[in-house]
Amino acid sequence: MNIFEGFTAIKQYCQALFNMVLKISQRSILICLLLLLALAGILTRISAQTNQKSKLEKSKKALESEITYTTNLLNETKKNRQLSVNQVIILNNQIKKREQLITTIGTEVESIHGQINENQSSVEKLRSDLQTLKSEYAAMINRAYKNQNSYNRLMFLFAAKDFNQAYQRLKYFQQFTQYRKKQNTRILETQDHINLKIKELTVQKTDKLDLIKNKETEKVKLTREKQEKTLTVTQLQQKEKDLKKKLKEKEQALHSLQKAIENIIAEEIRSTAETAKKTGAKPAPSNGITMTPEQKELSTSFSNNKGRLPWPAEKGILSSTFGEHDHPVLKGIKTRNNGVNILTGTGASARAIFGGTVTAVMSIPDLNNVVIVRHGDFLSVYSNLDQVFVKKGDKVKTKQNLGRIYSDPDESKTELHFEIWNGKTLQDPMMWLAR
């Protein structure tokens, strides 16, 4: 082979090598772009999954805390070893919360299962990309090994038409070497990413198994609670006569409370109307209470806080909601509640849901002491108090303790009856209290 043919061969080889590198570079760039797009999608999904996981864990912890609280209430109720409707109410609440907890755990299991599938797909994709990168790198090393003769490189440089072309060819060799190093780095990074994903998979699979065990444990507890409820209801139904007597007494007490509140409202309407007539102030429309500017402002502020007002007890569970309901034990019997009942722990206090003025403190049989607070055109009513810490005319602040809730020794329960009135109209307290 003469020198000309040698130069031609070197040129052809280098051109082929350049084409190969260019082709590999384009493919690698495409792979990198795809990886970046995949990474962006993964990051978005991870963010959404993290938020969902955080919400599920928060919900689960809240339910577990509520179940612990109702369990304590149930144990307290069982102290006197006497069955009561209160036990059924607490068990109903316990069963409901337990079912919600099982559903939440199930959702969490499904979420983790989805994450496991995504991570497995990511590992498979990364392994495929890794194989492509390794193949390309091997092809470069193989071609470079076959033509590693420094004489060939030198001849390729000398075959340049001018200095500028020779410089460009020298830069090409340098870039080729740098590219090989980058390709090697990408291989190592991809392998590290695969190892990281495998570790995540291991943790997720462990979490999933733990949650499944937890779910099965909760199911066992739920079954036991349902059996206990069925047995309690059956035994209580044998005391139908006593239950109906207690129910009648409670209904009479609530009727007395309603009449007392209506009388207070009627008296305030009459009194404020007379005051307005004497002072020449404009009377309230539709037989309503004539309010001062300060009372109107307070009423508006109360109304603006609908759905955000604090509970009248610091802690507790709803034992009865607003409106008409089936009796928890007696079949075919309906009960009506003008407010809500909240079961809480021994020694708990009732607290004001908003700032206002104590408009009445009275005593009603079977409801013990009652405190009524006016908030402009609204009334909040706190019944079944053992001790009262305020008196008529007192100004109270939001969450101020009004009195200690009565603990019934016969049923070992501490229950607050709470109502909200707007003028003469009863309100559903759950529409006003914070969720």
N, C-alpha and C positions, 0 to 999 in steps of 0.2 A: 504494500500500500504506500503511495507517495504522500508527500506532505499535504497536498491539496485535498486528497481523498480523506486524510486523517482529520483535517480541519472540518471537512463536510460531515464526517461521522460524528465528531464531537458536537458540532452545531445541531445536528439532528437529535442527538442524545439529549442535549441540554434543552432543546425545544420541547422534546417529549416530556422531559422532567418538569419543565415549566408548566406545560399543559396539565400534567398530572397534579401538580401542586395547586394550580388554579382551580382545577375541577374539585380537588379535595377541599380547598378553601371555601369554594361556593357551597359545597355540601355541608361543611362544618358551620358556615355562617347560617345556613338554613336550619341546621340542627339547633344552633344556639338561639335563633329566633323562636323556633318552636318551643324550646325549653323555657325561654323567657315568658312566652305566652302561657305555657302550661303553669309556670311558677306564679304568674299573675292570677290565673284562675284558681290555683291552689290556695294562694294567700287570701283571696276573696272568700273561698269556701271555709278556710280555717277561721277567718274572722267571724263568719256567720255561725260556724259550728261552736266557736268559743263562746259567743254570745248566748247561743241556745243552751250550751252546757251550763253556763253560769246561771241562766234563768231556771233551768231544771234543778240544779243543785240547791239554789235558793228556795225554790218551791218545796223541794223535798225536805230541807231542813226546817222550814216553817211548819209543814205538815207533821213532821216528827215531833216538833216542839208542842204543837197543839194536841197531838195524841198523848204525849207525856202528861200534859196538863189535865186532859179529860180522864186519864187513868188515875191521877191523884184525886180528882173529884169523885170518881167512882169508888175508890178505896175509902174515901172519907164518908161517903154515903152508906157504905157497907158496915161501918163501924158498929151501928146499933143492931146489926143482924136482923133488921126488919125490912122486908121488901117494900118498895115504894115506886110510884109512877116516875119519880125522879131518876131512879136507876135506869128505867127504860129510855127516858129522854137522853140521858148521858150515853147509854149504849148506842142509841140511834146516831148520835153525833159521832161517837167513836167509830162506828161502822162506816159512816159516810167519809170521815177523814181517812180511814184505813183504805177504803176503796180508791179514794183520790191518790193516796200515796202509792198504791200498787200500779195505778194507771201512769203516774209520773215516772216510777221506776221502769215500767215497760217502755215508755217513750224514750227514756235515757238509754235503755238497752238497744232499742232500734237505732237511735242516733249513733251510738258507738259502733253498732254493726255496719252502718253506712260508712263511717269513718274508716273502719277496718277494710272494707271493700275498696274504698278510694285509695288507701295506702298500698294495698296489694296491687292495684292497677298501676299506681305510681312506681312501685318497685319493678314491676314487669317492664314498664316503659323505660325506666332508667337503665335497666339491664340491657334492653335492646339498643338504646343509645350508646351505652358503654361498649357493646360489641362492635357497633359501627365505628366508634372512635378508635378502638383497638385495631380493627382491620385496616383503617386508613393509616394509622401510625405504623403498623407492620409493613404496609406497602411502601411507605416512604423509607423506612429503615432498610428494607430489602433492596430497593432501587439504589439507595445511597451506598449500601455495602458493595453492590456489584460494580459501582463506578466511583469507588473511593480513592482512586489513583489521583494524586495531587497533580501529576503531569497533565491529565485530561482537563482539570480545572484551569491550570495555567495556560494550556493551549487555547481553551475557550476564551480566556481573557485577551490573549494576544490576537485572536481572530477578529477582534472588534475593529470596526471601520475607523473609529476615532477615539479620542480620550474619553469623551462623554459617554459613548456606548460601553467602553471598558469599565467606567465607573459604575454605570447602571448594572452591568453584569456582576461586579463585585458586590454591590448592594443586594442584588438578588440572592447571592450565596449566603450573605449575612441574614437576610430576612427568612430564607429557607431554614437556617439553623434556629432562629428565634421561633419560627412557626412550630418546629419539631418540639421545642421546649414547652410552648403553650399547649400543644396537643397533649403532651405528657401530663401537664398540670390539669387540663380538663378531665383526663382519665382518672387522675387521683381524686379530684373534687367530686366527680360523678360517683366513684366508689364510696367516698365518705358519705355522700347523700343517700346512697343505697343502705349503708350500715345504719344511718340515723333513722331512716324509715323503718327498718327492720326492728330497731329498738322501740320505736313508737308502737309498732304493731304488737310487740310483746306486752307492753304496758296496757294497751287497749284491750287485748284479749283477756288479760288478768282482771281488768276493771269490769269487763263484761261478765265474766264468770262470777265475780263477787256480787254484782248487781242481780244476777239471776238467782243466786242463793238467797240474797236479801228479799227478793220478790217472793220466793217460795216460803220463806219464814213468815212474811207478812200475810200470805194467803192462809197459812195454818192458824195464825192469830185471828184473822177475820172469820174463819169458820168457827172457831171457839167462841168468839163474841156473838155471832149470830145464834149459836146454840144456846148461849147464856140468855140472850134476849128472848128467844122463843120460850124457854123455861120460865123466865121471870113473868112474861106476859100471861102465860097459862096459869101460873099461881096467883097472879093479881086478879085475873078474871073471876077467880073463885071468891074474891072479896068485893064483888060488884056493888053490893049495897053500901058498903063503907065508902067506896070510891065515888059513888053518885052523891052521897051526902057531903063529902068534902068538896066536890065540884060545885054543888049548889051553894055552899057557903062562900066559895071563892067568887062565884058569879055575883052573888049579892054584894060582896065587898067591892068588886069592880064597878057594879052599878052605883053603889053609894059614892065611890070616887068620882064617877062621871057626873053625877048630880051635883056634887060639891064643886067641881071645876066649873060646871055650867052656871052655878049660882054665883061663883066668884066673878066670872066673866060678865054676867048680867049686872051685878052690883057695880063693877068697874065702868061698864058702859053708862049706867045711870049716873054714877058719881061724876065721871068726866064730862058728861053731857050737861049736868047742872053747873059745873065749874065753867064750862065754855059759855053757857048762857049768861052767867053772872059777869064774866070778863069781856063778853062780846066777841069771843073767839069763834071761828068757824067750826061748827060741830062735824064730827066724823060722818061719812056717808054710810048708808045701809046699817044703821044701828051699831056701828063699830065703836071702838074706843078712841076717844079724842086724845091725840098724842101731842106732846110738846115737840119742838124742833129736835131736841136731843134724843127723844124717844123714837122719832121718825128715822133719825140717822142710825140709831142702834138697830132698829127693825130692818133697815136696808142692809146694814152690815151683816146681820144674821142671815138674811136671805141670800146675800152674795156668797156666803160660805156653805151653801148647800152641797152636801156630798163630801165636805172636808171637816166637819165638826168632830171633835174627839169623843170617844165613847164615855158614857156616864160611869163606867167602872174601868179601872186601869187594866184589868185582865179578866177574862171570862169567856163563856160560850153562850150562844143563843139557845135558850131552852124553848122559846116560843116566839114566833114572828107575828107581824101585824095581820089582822084579818081573820077569816074563818078557817078552821082546820078540823080534821078528824081527831078525835081523842086518841092518844097514843096506846090506850089499852082497851077502852070500852067501845065495842062495835056499834056502829050506827049513831054514835053520839058526836055532835059537833060542838066545838068551843069557839068563842070569839075573843080576840085580843085587840084592845084599843091602842096597844103599843107593842113593846117587845119585853121579853123576860130574859135576864142575863144571869146565868149561874156563875158564881165566883167562889173564891176561897174564904174560909173563916177569918173574920177580922177585917175584911175588905170594906172600903168606903165608897160612897157615891160621890161623884164630883160634877161640878157644873160644866155643861158642854159649851157655854158661852158666857160672856160677861152680862150682868143684869141686876135686877133687884128682887129680893125675896118678897113675893106677894102674899104667901100664906104658908103657915106651918100648922098641921092638924094631925089628928089621930083618927084612924078608921079601923074598925074590927077586922081582923084577918089580913090587914095590910099595914098594921102598926103605924109608925109615923110617916107622914107625907110632907115633902117640901116642894113648893111650886115657885119657880123663878120666872119673872117676866123679862123678855128681851124685846121691848117695843111692842109690836103687835103679836108677838109669839110667846108661848108658854112652854117651859120644859118641866115635866112632873117626875118626881123621884119618890117611889113608894116602897114600903116594907123596910123602913129604917128602924134600927134598934135605938140608937142615940142620934140626936140632932146637934150639929155644931153651929147653926145659924138661927136667926130669929127674923120675924117679919120686919121689912124695911131695910135689912142689911144689903149693902152693895157687895156683889160677889164677882170674882174674876174667873176667867176660863180655867178649868181644871182644879178649882178650889174645892176642897173637901166639904161636903154639906152634912154628912152624917155617916155613921157606921151601919152597914147593911145587916139586917136581922138574920141570925142563924137558927133555923128550926131544929130543935133537939130531937123531935120525933122522926124526921126524915133525914137528919144530918145534912141539911142543904142551906146554902146562903144564896138567896135569889133576889135580884132587884127587878121591880116592875117599873118601866120607863115609858113616858108618853111625850109627844110634842103636839101642841095645838097652834093653829094659825087663826087668831080670832076665835070664832065658834066652830072651826073645822078641824077635825082630827087629821093628823098627818102620819104617814108611814115613816117611823124613825130611820129605817134603813136607807131611805132616800136622802137623808140628811147627814147621817154619820159617815165618817171616813171608812173606806173598805180596807 
